[in-house]
């Protein structure tokens, strides 16, 4: 099973190497990078390229590791016992399988995405160490041990919002998705907008990187925001000359797709004011 990207996803050589190394080592692949650099989409494209299903576990601030294994619905069982429901005699009727259980129990190998692991409590990764390492866990309510029928390909994403425990990191193969250079970004754009005029693309990329490289920017625009911006430019039927005509204003056309807070908008407005000589 080798991943080399897909027709819908441009994977750099180092990213392909990382994915295939994690699969070979049978270790979770921990992917970090700026928001909008394609970490979540990577897992979906790995599944598509290898022809296997994907299970997605979106982690939130309130997510507990136990939810990935299973949850016991004691409230429903109590209610059913009060109503005299026969289901109450089989506790397994009140066990809800989590994403890890579903991945372990699948009829074929699957990709398991644990998305934005750094959103949860710091103990969340540690609480999954044994399950991800041994590929099994115990269900105390029923006394059974659930073992993976086929070891899933585990991809874990992080936006680097908090440090992850060393014990967790030791069990992962790590890759940081760097922001693409201009040529890689050009390839990504052409996947999403085939046939785009090269003059427009070149001018748009030049303006995009000028925005992204501006000193003092609070939030740099991401790859996904670049794609949104280009979609708007194409929808408005703008040309390279239209973009160049606005070059002296500092703020690019439809900048709301790129700049996502008032501090950054004000920064470019001040730059435009200074460029006009303070008039």
C-alpha positions in Angstrom: 0.0 0.0 0.0 1.8 3.1 -1.2 0.5 6.7 -1.1 1.7 9.2 -3.8 -1.1 11.7 -3.7 -4.3 11.7 -5.8 -5.7 13.7 -8.7 -7.5 15.8 -6.1 -4.6 16.2 -3.7 -1.0 17.4 -4.3 1.3 15.5 -1.9 4.9 16.6 -1.7 7.6 13.9 -1.7 8.3 14.3 2.0 4.6 14.0 2.9 4.3 10.8 0.8 7.3 9.4 2.5 5.9 10.2 5.9 2.5 8.5 5.1 4.1 5.4 3.8 6.6 5.2 6.6 3.8 5.4 9.2 1.9 2.6 7.3 5.0 0.4 7.2 5.9 1.0 10.9 2.2 0.5 11.9 2.4 3.7 13.9 -0.1 6.6 14.1 0.9 9.5 11.7 0.9 12.8 13.7 0.5 15.6 11.2 1.0 19.2 12.3 0.8 22.4 10.4 -1.0 25.7 10.0 -4.8 25.6 9.8 -5.9 25.3 6.2 -2.8 23.4 4.9 -4.8 20.2 4.2 -4.2 18.0 7.2 -7.7 16.7 7.5 -8.0 16.3 3.7 -4.8 14.3 3.8 -6.5 11.5 5.7 -9.5 11.4 3.3 -7.2 11.3 0.3 -5.0 8.5 1.8 -8.2 6.5 2.2 -9.3 7.3 -1.4 -5.8 6.4 -2.8 -5.7 3.1 -0.9 -9.3 2.3 -1.6 -10.3 1.8 2.0 -13.1 3.4 4.2 -12.4 6.3 6.5 -13.7 6.9 10.0 -13.5 10.5 11.3 -13.3 11.4 14.9 -13.5 15.2 15.3 -12.1 16.1 18.7 -13.6 19.0 20.6 -12.6 20.7 23.9 -15.1 18.5 25.7 -14.1 15.2 24.1 -12.9 12.4 26.4 -10.8 9.5 25.2 -13.4 7.1 26.5 -15.8 8.3 23.9 -13.5 6.9 21.2 -13.8 3.5 22.8 -17.4 3.2 23.9 -20.0 4.8 26.1 -22.4 3.1 28.5 -25.9 4.6 28.5 -27.0 3.9 32.1 -29.8 6.4 31.9 -31.5 4.6 29.0 -31.1 1.3 30.8 -32.7 2.7 34.0 -35.6 4.1 32.0 -36.2 0.8 30.2 -36.1 -1.1 33.5 -38.8 1.1 34.9 -40.9 0.4 31.8 -40.3 -3.3 32.0 -38.4 -3.5 28.7 -36.8 -6.9 28.1 -33.8 -5.3 26.5 -32.6 -4.3 30.0 -31.4 -7.8 30.7 -28.6 -7.5 28.0 -26.2 -4.7 29.0 -24.7 -4.8 25.5 -27.9 -3.0 24.3 -26.7 0.1 26.1 -23.1 0.1 24.9 -22.5 2.7 22.1 -19.4 2.0 20.0 -16.9 4.8 19.6 -14.8 5.4 16.5 -11.9 3.3 17.8 -14.2 0.3 18.4 -15.7 0.8 14.9 -12.2 0.8 13.4 -11.1 -2.2 15.3 -14.3 -4.1 14.4 -14.3 -3.3 10.7 -14.3 -6.1 8.2 -11.4 -4.5 6.4 -8.5 -2.2 7.1 -9.7 1.4 7.5 -8.2 4.9 7.9 -9.0 6.3 11.3 -8.7 10.1 11.5 -8.4 11.7 14.9 -8.8 15.3 14.0 -7.4 18.2 16.0 -6.2 16.2 18.9 -4.8 19.4 20.5 -8.3 20.8 21.1 -9.0 18.3 24.0 -7.6 18.2 27.5 -3.9 17.6 27.8 -4.6 14.1 29.3 -6.6 13.1 26.2 -3.6 11.8 24.2 -2.2 9.9 27.2 -5.5 8.2 27.8 -5.3 6.6 24.3 -1.7 5.4 24.5 -2.4 1.7 25.3 -5.3 1.4 22.9 -3.3 2.8 20.0 -0.2 0.9 20.9 -1.7 -2.5 21.6 -4.8 -2.1 19.4 -7.1 -3.5 22.0 -9.2 -2.4 25.0 -11.4 -3.9 27.7 -15.1 -3.3 28.0 -15.7 -3.5 31.8 -19.5 -3.6 31.6 -19.5 -6.8 29.5 -16.1 -8.3 30.4 -15.0 -8.6 26.8 -11.8 -7.5 25.2 -12.0 -5.8 21.8 -9.0 -6.4 19.5 -8.4 -4.9 16.1 -9.4 -7.4 13.4 -7.3 -5.3 10.9 -4.9 -2.7 12.2 -6.2 0.7 11.1 -4.1 3.4 9.5 -4.3 6.1 12.2 -3.8 9.7 11.2 -3.8 12.3 13.9 -3.9 16.0 13.2 -2.9 18.9 15.4 -2.9 22.7 14.9 -0.1 23.0 17.4 -2.3 24.9 19.9 -0.8 23.0 22.8 2.2 20.7 23.4 1.5 17.0 23.3 2.9 14.6 25.9 6.3 13.0 25.2 4.9 9.5 25.8 2.3 10.1 23.1 4.9 11.6 20.6 7.2 8.6 21.0 4.5 6.3 19.6 3.8 8.4 16.5 5.6 9.0 13.2 5.7 12.8 12.9 5.3 15.1 9.9 5.0 18.9 9.8 3.2 20.2 6.6 5.1 23.3 5.7 3.3 26.0 3.9 3.7 25.3 0.1 6.1 27.3 -2.0 4.8 29.1 -5.0 5.3 26.3 -7.5 3.6 23.7 -5.2 0.8 26.2 -4.6 0.5 26.7 -8.4 0.0 22.9 -8.8 -2.6 22.9 -6.0 -4.5 25.7 -7.6 -4.5 23.9 -11.0 -6.0 20.8 -9.4 -8.9 22.9 -8.0 -9.2 25.3 -10.9 -8.1 23.5 -14.0 -7.6 25.7 -17.0 -7.1 28.9 -15.0 -5.3 31.6 -17.1 -1.7 31.6 -16.2 -1.5 35.4 -16.2 -4.2 35.7 -13.6 -2.7 32.9 -11.5 0.7 34.4 -11.5 -0.6 37.9 -10.5 -2.8 36.4 -7.9 0.0 34.3 -6.4 2.3 37.3 -6.3 -0.3 39.4 -4.5 -1.2 36.5 -2.1 2.4 36.0 -1.0 2.8 39.8 -0.6 -0.1 39.7 1.8 1.1 36.6 3.6 4.7 37.9 4.0 3.6 41.3 5.3 5.3 42.0 8.7 2.9 42.4 11.6 0.2 40.2 10.2 -1.8 38.6 13.0 -3.2 35.7 10.9 -1.5 34.7 7.7 -3.9 33.5 5.0 -3.8 29.7 4.4 -3.9 27.5 1.3 -7.7 27.0 1.7 -8.2 30.8 1.9 -6.1 31.3 -1.2 -8.4 28.8 -3.1 -11.5 30.6 -1.8 -10.1 33.9 -3.0 -9.3 32.5 -6.5 -12.8 31.1 -6.7 -14.2 34.6 -6.1 -11.9 36.2 -8.6 -13.0 33.7 -11.2 -16.7 34.1 -10.3 -16.2 37.9 -10.8 -14.4 37.3 -14.1 -11.5 39.4 -13.0 -8.3 39.5 -15.0 -4.6 39.9 -14.2 -4.9 43.6 -15.3 -7.8 44.1 -12.9 -5.6 42.9 -10.0 -2.7 44.9 -11.1 -4.8 48.1 -11.3 -5.5 47.7 -7.6 -1.8 47.1 -6.7 -1.3 50.6 -5.3 -4.2 50.3 -2.9 -2.3 47.6 -0.7 -5.6 45.8 -0.1 -6.3 43.2 -2.7 -9.6 42.7 -4.4 -12.1 40.8 -2.3 -9.6 40.8 0.6 -12.3 39.4 3.0 -11.4 36.0 1.7 -7.8 36.5 2.9 -7.8 38.8 5.9 -10.0 37.5 8.7 -9.7 40.1 11.5 -9.9 43.9 11.7 -6.3 44.3 12.9 -4.9 42.9 9.7 -7.3 45.0 7.5 -6.3 48.1 9.4 -2.6 47.2 8.9 -3.1 47.2 5.1 -5.2 50.3 5.2 -2.4 52.1 7.0 0.1 50.8 4.4 -2.2 52.1 1.6 -2.4 55.5 3.4 1.4 55.7 3.7 1.8 54.7 0.0 -0.3 57.7 -1.0 2.0 60.0 1.0 -0.5 60.4 3.9 -3.0 62.2 1.7 
